[in-house]
Amino acid sequence: VRFNAQQAIFIDLLLIFPTLIGDAIEGETVSRQLLEPSTNFVWIMYMSLVIYSVTSCLRGKKPDEIPFISSFAEMSTGPF
C-alpha cells in the first residue's frame, strides 16, 4: 500500500509540469496544432499509468514497471 501511495504521489507530481509550462506560456498564442496533441498525450499517458497500476493490483502484482516513477517510489518507501 505504501508503494502504491508513493507512486500515486509521484504521478501527481509529474502532472504538475505540463501545468507549469501551460501557465508560463499563458499570454502567448499557441497554435492549436501543438496544443491539442500535447493535451491528448498528457491525458493518455496519465490514464495509461492509472489503468496499468489498477490492473496490476487487481492481478496481485506490484505495479513496479513504470519507468523512473516506480524506481523513485521504491527508493522512497525503503525496504520495510
TILUMLUM-237520 format. One line per 2 residues: number of its first residue (from 0); their letters; for each residue x, y, z of N, C-alpha, C. Coordinates in nm, 4 decimals, m for minus. Example, Ala and Ser with C-alpha at 12.3 -4.5 7.8 and 13.67 -1.06 7.14 Angstrom:
BEGIN
0) AS) 1.3190 m0.5690 0.7800 1.2300 m0.4500 0.7800 1.3200 m0.3300 0.7800; 1.2850 m0.2250 0.7080 1.3670 m0.1060 0.7140 1.2900 0.0030 0.7870
This chain:
BEGIN
0) VR) 0.0827 m0.1191 0.0000 0.0000 0.0000 0.0000 0.0871 0.1255 0.0000; 0.1961 0.1223 0.0765 0.2841 0.2393 0.0807 0.3461 0.2668 m0.0556
2) FN) 0.3857 0.1592 m0.1254 0.4448 0.1763 m0.2576 0.3438 0.2391 m0.3534; 0.2207 0.1900 m0.3506 0.1173 0.2424 m0.4396 0.0862 0.3883 m0.4107
4) AQ) 0.0821 0.4230 m0.2827 0.0563 0.5622 m0.2461 0.1714 0.6520 m0.2906; 0.2935 0.6057 m0.2709 0.4091 0.6849 m0.3124 0.4130 0.7006 m0.4636
6) QA) 0.3786 0.5950 m0.5339 0.3768 0.6011 m0.6794 0.2681 0.6981 m0.7277; 0.1537 0.6988 m0.6622 0.0468 0.7926 m0.6979 0.0906 0.9366 m0.6746
8) IF) 0.1654 0.9594 m0.5678 0.2161 1.0947 m0.5401 0.3115 1.1381 m0.6500; 0.4003 1.0486 m0.6923 0.4951 1.0848 m0.7985 0.4248 1.1071 m0.9323
10) ID) 0.3208 1.0314 m0.9601 0.2446 1.0541 m1.0837 0.1768 1.1910 m1.0787; 0.1211 1.2277 m0.9635 0.0601 1.3600 m0.9496 0.1638 1.4709 m0.9640
12) LL) 0.2821 1.4496 m0.9067 0.3878 1.5491 m0.9229 0.4299 1.5623 m1.0688; 0.4294 1.4519 m1.1394 0.4642 1.4551 m1.2810 0.3629 1.5360 m1.3614
14) LI) 0.2385 1.5384 m1.3179 0.1356 1.6149 m1.3873 0.1451 1.7647 m1.3621; 0.2257 1.8049 m1.2662 0.2422 1.9476 m1.2393 0.3203 2.0152 m1.3518
16) FP) 0.4139 1.9440 m1.4125 0.4989 2.0050 m1.5152 0.4216 2.0576 m1.6360; 0.3272 1.9824 m1.6931 0.2502 2.0417 m1.8034 0.1712 2.1653 m1.7601
18) TL) 0.1238 2.1662 m1.6364 0.0506 2.2820 m1.5864 0.1435 2.4027 m1.5750; 0.2651 2.3803 m1.5238 0.3612 2.4904 m1.5133 0.3994 2.5447 m1.6501
20) IG) 0.4184 2.4570 m1.7448 0.4515 2.5011 m1.8807 0.3355 2.5782 m1.9409; 0.2137 2.5284 m1.9182 0.0951 2.5978 m1.9692 0.0793 2.7352 m1.9072
22) DA) 0.1075 2.7467 m1.7783 0.0994 2.8771 m1.7125 0.2081 2.9718 m1.7618; 0.3240 2.9177 m1.7949 0.4339 3.0011 m1.8419 0.4056 3.0611 m1.9788
24) IE) 0.3323 2.9889 m2.0612 0.3034 3.0393 m2.1963 0.1591 3.0856 m2.2099; 0.0955 3.1191 m2.0990 m0.0445 3.1571 m2.0999 m0.0718 3.2816 m2.1845
26) GE) 0.0141 3.3788 m2.1778 m0.0064 3.5011 m2.2539 0.0277 3.4859 m2.4010; 0.1019 3.3837 m2.4357 0.1441 3.3622 m2.5737 0.0324 3.2936 m2.6525
28) TV) 0.0349 3.3134 m2.7810 m0.0598 3.2429 m2.8665 0.0064 3.1129 m2.9126; m0.0538 3.0034 m2.8742 m0.0014 2.8721 m2.9088 m0.0938 2.8136 m3.0148
30) SR) m0.0323 2.7608 m3.1184 m0.1162 2.7075 m3.2262 m0.1933 2.5857 m3.1771; m0.3105 2.5696 m3.2306 m0.3964 2.4581 m3.1941 m0.3332 2.3251 m3.2353
32) QL) m0.2519 2.3279 m3.3401 m0.1857 2.2062 m3.3872 m0.0837 2.1546 m3.2858; m0.0324 2.2391 m3.2010 0.0603 2.1984 m3.0964 m0.0123 2.1695 m2.9652
34) LE) m0.1125 2.2487 m2.9349 m0.1806 2.2386 m2.8063 m0.2637 2.1108 m2.7929; m0.3417 2.0770 m2.8928 m0.4291 1.9594 m2.8834 m0.3521 1.8280 m2.8697
36) PS) m0.2508 1.8002 m2.9532 m0.1764 1.6753 m2.9336 m0.1039 1.6695 m2.7988; m0.0548 1.7822 m2.7516 0.0130 1.7839 m2.6218 m0.0836 1.7504 m2.5092
38) TN) m0.2004 1.8095 m2.5136 m0.3014 1.7818 m2.4118 m0.3463 1.6370 m2.4187; m0.3672 1.5874 m2.5380 m0.4078 1.4475 m2.5546 m0.3001 1.3525 m2.5042
40) FV) m0.1734 1.3837 m2.5305 m0.0641 1.2990 m2.4859 m0.0595 1.2902 m2.3342; m0.0735 1.4029 m2.2670 m0.0704 1.4036 m2.1206 m0.1865 1.3208 m2.0660
42) WI) m0.3060 1.3371 m2.1209 m0.4224 1.2631 m2.0728 m0.4073 1.1128 m2.0978; m0.3603 1.0764 m2.2168 m0.3441 0.9341 m2.2498 m0.2379 0.8703 m2.1612
44) MY) m0.1279 0.9386 m2.1373 m0.0236 0.8838 m2.0509 m0.0740 0.8678 m1.9073; m0.1464 0.9662 m1.8579 m0.1999 0.9581 m1.7216 m0.2959 0.8405 m1.7091
46) MS) m0.3874 0.8274 m1.8029 m0.4846 0.7178 m1.7978 m0.4149 0.5825 m1.8139; m0.3130 0.5761 m1.8971 m0.2386 0.4507 m1.9137 m0.1704 0.4096 m1.7838
48) LV) m0.1107 0.5060 m1.7147 m0.0459 0.4762 m1.5875 m0.1468 0.4301 m1.4826; m0.2610 0.4950 m1.4786 m0.3638 0.4573 m1.3810 m0.4187 0.3188 m1.4121
50) IY) m0.4493 0.2924 m1.5384 m0.5032 0.1618 m1.5772 m0.4014 0.0513 m1.5504; m0.2754 0.0762 m1.5829 m0.1707 m0.0231 m1.5551 m0.1613 m0.0519 m1.4058
52) SV) m0.1613 0.0523 m1.3248 m0.1483 0.0333 m1.1807 m0.2680 m0.0420 m1.1230; m0.3877 m0.0068 m1.1643 m0.5074 m0.0731 m1.1116 m0.5124 m0.2192 m1.1547
54) TS) m0.4847 m0.2473 m1.2821 m0.4904 m0.3867 m1.3273 m0.3806 m0.4708 m1.2628; m0.2645 m0.4125 m1.2401 m0.1577 m0.4871 m1.1715 m0.1990 m0.5209 m1.0292
56) CL) m0.2590 m0.4256 m0.9607 m0.3030 m0.4513 m0.8229 m0.4146 m0.5550 m0.8198; m0.5065 m0.5485 m0.9142 m0.6147 m0.6467 m0.9185 m0.5628 m0.7873 m0.9474
58) RG) m0.4543 m0.7974 m1.0217 m0.3942 m0.9271 m1.0506 m0.3030 m0.9748 m0.9383; m0.2838 m0.8920 m0.8370 m0.1994 m0.9296 m0.7243 m0.0522 m0.9058 m0.7486
60) KK) m0.0191 m0.8247 m0.8470 0.1199 m0.7965 m0.8824 0.1532 m0.6521 m0.8460; 0.2739 m0.6321 m0.8020 0.3186 m0.4970 m0.7678 0.3412 m0.4178 m0.8970
62) PD) 0.2804 m0.3005 m0.9122 0.2961 m0.2223 m1.0361 0.4290 m0.1471 m1.0386; 0.5371 m0.2210 m1.0595 0.6697 m0.1604 m1.0490 0.7432 m0.1506 m1.1822
64) EI) 0.6703 m0.1400 m1.2909 0.7361 m0.1320 m1.4213 0.7161 0.0019 m1.4909; 0.6777 0.1035 m1.4183 0.6666 0.2373 m1.4764 0.8056 0.3000 m1.4710
66) PF) 0.8612 0.3378 m1.5845 0.9977 0.3921 m1.5849 1.0109 0.5142 m1.4935; 1.1177 0.5213 m1.4223 1.1551 0.6288 m1.3308 1.0620 0.6383 m1.2100
68) IS) 0.9335 0.6435 m1.2303 0.8388 0.6635 m1.1200 0.8441 0.5466 m1.0230; 0.8445 0.4249 m1.0745 0.8471 0.3075 m0.9870 0.9775 0.2994 m0.9085
70) SF) 1.0877 0.3320 m0.9725 1.2154 0.3257 m0.9006 1.2231 0.4339 m0.7933; 1.1703 0.5528 m0.8207 1.1675 0.6574 m0.7191 1.0762 0.6175 m0.6030
72) AE) 0.9629 0.5569 m0.6344 0.8715 0.5117 m0.5289 0.9351 0.4028 m0.4450; 1.0078 0.3130 m0.5104 1.0758 0.2045 m0.4388 1.1831 0.2606 m0.3451
74) MS) 1.2582 0.3584 m0.3928 1.3629 0.4185 m0.3093 1.3036 0.4939 m0.1906; 1.1924 0.5616 m0.2110 1.1376 0.6429 m0.1034 1.0625 0.5596 0.0015
76) TG) 1.0114 0.4432 m0.0354 0.9428 0.3600 0.0644 1.0415 0.2805 0.1472; 1.1550 0.2485 0.0929 1.2565 0.1760 0.1673 1.2290 0.0263 0.1729
78) PF) 1.3105 m0.0471 0.2455 1.2980 m0.1935 0.2490 1.1923 m0.2445 0.3452; 1.1193 m0.1583 0.4127 1.0238 m0.2018 0.5140 0.8976 m0.2552 0.4543
